[in-house]
């Protein structure tokens, strides 16, 4: 999804503020989930309950409309035992397929990035999930080199937790 988006915006490659470098992208583990894409989508959109399952993003609030803020509290994998406030903005929504948010370039914060969370239906009762984080602009590769390893760990942890949450909810739904 991210690469498709970047290909549809070729001018970004040359943009020093928001340019895309394929070497500055963190990709999570891909998990196969024994639950329909609609269940995974519902978990991702139920932000008030992130603290019940997500080991990385322990608080999230958003209206989940294009351009809306996503206010999060993240576990700081770089400094264990600490939390970090983070605010990004919804930049893509495709129900049951994709939710993305980004931090745009500003003079105050010259570290733009875009996170895509991708759900691919693999059948009526199964899907696959992964996420990416592209560190953009001239600083992107440097941010990737510093943050990429712990971001990957955080995203991998979140992917495994999402799988467990969605499968438990679907099992409960089937048993009801």
Buried (B, 14 or more C-beta within 10 A) or exposed (E): BBEEBBEEEEEBEEBEBBBBBEEBBBBBBEBEBBBBBBBBBBBBBBBEEBEEBBBBBBBBBBEBEEEBEBBBBBBBBEEEEEEEEBEBBBBBBEEBBBBBBBBBBEEEEEBBBBBBBBBBBBEEBBBBBBBBBBBBBBBBBEBBEEBBEBBBBBBBBBBBBBBEBBBBBBEEEEEE
